Amino acid sequence: MTTVDPVARAARAKVWDVPTRVCHWLLVALLGFSWWSAETGALEWHRWSGYAVIEVLVFRIYWGFVGPATARFSGFVRGPAAVLAYAKSLGGRASPDEPGHNPLGALSVLAILLVLTTQVVTGLFAVDVDGIESGPLSDRVDFDTGRLFADIHHWSFTILQILVVLHLAAIAFYLIRKRRNLVGAMITGRRRFESDPGLVFAPAWRIVPGVILAAAIAAWVSKGLRF
Amino acid sequence: MAFEDLGRLTLGAALAAGLAVAGGGALAQSAGAKAANMRHEKFETMGRTFKALNDELKKDAPGKAVVVRHAATINTLAGQLPTWFPKGSGKEARPKSEALPAIWSDAAGFSAAAATLRTEAGQLNQVAAAGDMAAIRIQAKATGQACGGCHRQFREKK
């Protein structure tokens, strides 16, 4: 009788590719820098940080369509039934072996991307109360509208802070309860699997059009959609 | 006059005196509130004008007449600014006011900040008349920083 040795089958395999990891950690750094630069009144740096966020967001959305399975939205966005089923499994100590974002984590990814997009777009049209500091598209709207965009820009940031706290709480939950180190996986790109999921990753050349597209859009926006 | 009438007369006089004091106090408050409200309108005009100026300067070819007009408005308002802060026109007169008590307790400091604005706004007015847009953009930024310098010290941080 042959028995399959689980230790022999278990593998440390790649799950997150470089572009996905770079996008994630760039957003962490840029979010922090945007926050700090706004708080200290360094609005020129704040704007540049925002343009960088736009660049990362555009690339990440592009990658969500042409990247590998774990990066694609079609790879992790699931319907309500799957989300509920996964939520029910959270009580146990076991953690599913499927690679990439789980259905619940997927909601968090979408929420953060959506609120981040709101954050940058409102910033583009915002003006401060003194009419001195403003986004590159603020001249397209009047003062009162610009002030409204500024208000939404502030409320949206509060929502972003809440999402970040939830995100960190979830990661802590996985570490403590499920004994799954998600931070390590997002840094090294690898994690232990019961058996190698046999993931295929995207060819490197696909990064290039995304970077060009992202840089072009961010540059165009920074010039107030003028050439 | 009957004793009761005297009593009523005294009461009436006391009430009248009390009302006069209260009414006088209310009138004094409303002068402070009037000043605070007018100041708020003036500052809002300043903010709108600054936005209008900066919007124009964002263009590749800003219109000189527009720039001159806005620079002139800012210069005029900057000149008036020190008169917008009579004693008693702070938060006590208008609760929504963001004017910090330091404006009156550090009158010298406030005066200096207001003078800095007058200098920069005056410079902006001159540079605008000359028509060099690059120079105007630089001076608009400098004027904005003069506003910021005063705000950091004397305006409530939200």
Interface residues (C-beta under 8 A of the other chain):
Chain A: G41 V127 V129 D130 G131 I132 E133 S134 P136 S138 D139 F143 G146 G224 R226
Chain B: M46 G47 R48 T49 F50 K51 A52 L53 N54 D55 K58 K59 D60 G144 C147 G148 H151
